[in-house]
């Protein structure tokens, strides 16, 4: 993991100092996403900055929760399909390692 460094970010016009190991480009994307979400919330229902920020955090947390749930479901589907494929290969008589057809040494017993 990269070493943490001190950086300054601007959220809703306010400067914040923090320590992070996140790369500059990624950090800029994260800050832009946070600012955009706060702006979106504030535009929908004019709120002071603090409540708008709290609602933005709640909204982003919901999105993260849903993404994690979807990722877990996808992982489970992949495991299930992989197990099914392995069972199908086993049922079809999958050759054991070293038993690949055509992998026999030539007549005379020598292999090069």
LINURDA-V707552 format. One record per backbone hydrogen bond with DSSP energy under -0.5 kcal/mol. NH is the residue of the N-H (numbers start at 1). CO is the residue of the C=O. If there is no record, write none. Layout:
# LINURDA-V707552
nh=NH co=CO
nh=NH co=CO
This chain:
# LINURDA-V707552
nh=5 co=20
nh=7 co=18
nh=9 co=16
nh=11 co=9
nh=11 co=14
nh=12 co=10
nh=14 co=11
nh=16 co=9
nh=18 co=7
nh=20 co=5
nh=27 co=23
nh=28 co=24
nh=29 co=25
nh=30 co=26
nh=31 co=27
nh=32 co=28
nh=33 co=29
nh=34 co=30
nh=35 co=31
nh=36 co=32
nh=37 co=33
nh=38 co=34
nh=39 co=35
nh=40 co=36
nh=41 co=37
nh=42 co=38
nh=43 co=39
nh=44 co=40
nh=45 co=41
nh=52 co=48
nh=53 co=49
nh=54 co=50
nh=55 co=51
nh=56 co=52
nh=57 co=53
nh=58 co=54
nh=59 co=55
nh=60 co=56
nh=61 co=57
nh=62 co=58
nh=63 co=59
nh=64 co=60
nh=65 co=61
nh=66 co=62
nh=67 co=63
nh=68 co=64
nh=69 co=65
nh=70 co=66
nh=71 co=67
nh=72 co=68
nh=73 co=69
nh=74 co=70
nh=75 co=71
nh=76 co=72
nh=77 co=73
nh=78 co=74
nh=79 co=75
nh=80 co=76
nh=81 co=77
nh=82 co=78
nh=83 co=79
nh=84 co=80
nh=85 co=81
nh=86 co=82
nh=87 co=83
nh=88 co=84
nh=89 co=85
nh=90 co=86
nh=91 co=87
nh=92 co=88
nh=93 co=90
nh=94 co=89
nh=99 co=96
nh=103 co=100
nh=106 co=110
nh=109 co=106
